[in-house]
Amino acid sequence: VRTLEYASKENGIVVQGEGSCDLFIYPGYRFQTVDAMLTNFHLPKSTLLMLVSAFSTRENVLNAYKTAIEKQYRFFSYGDAMFIA
């Protein structure tokens, strides 16, 4: 997600290039290219959770986590996933 957003121009078109990405995505970020993602359930207080929260609100994401806990979903790298759009 970070790489696609970093490599996109203001019109949302991804352009070829090389280099390092210093983009930090957090709630309030305005996406130009990416409009959905498939991801797993991340650790609380992580930068990955901040990225996921940028698609919605932290409250909505934490509500999804609450439901996942109630339904005994598996978390982290080898756990269940969620689709966010």
Residue pairs with C-beta under 8 A, 6 or more apart in sequence:
1 25
1 34
1 37
1 51
2 21
2 23
2 25
2 51
3 21
4 14
4 33
4 34
5 23
5 25
5 31
5 32
5 33
5 34
6 21
6 22
6 23
7 14
7 15
7 16
7 17
8 14
8 15
8 32
8 33
9 15
9 32
10 32
11 32
12 32
12 33
13 33
14 33
24 47
25 50
25 51
25 54
26 47
26 50
26 51
26 53
26 54
27 50
27 53
27 54
27 57
27 58
28 54
29 54
31 54
31 55
35 85
36 55
36 83
36 84
36 85
37 52
37 55
37 83
37 84
38 81
38 82
38 83
38 84
39 48
39 52
39 81
39 82
39 84
40 75
40 76
40 77
40 79
40 80
40 81
40 82
41 65
41 68
41 73
41 74
41 75
41 76
41 79
41 80
41 81
41 82
42 48
42 49
42 52
42 75
42 76
43 49
43 76
44 65
49 61
52 61
52 84
53 61
55 84
55 85
56 84
64 82
68 75
68 80
68 82
73 79
73 80
74 80
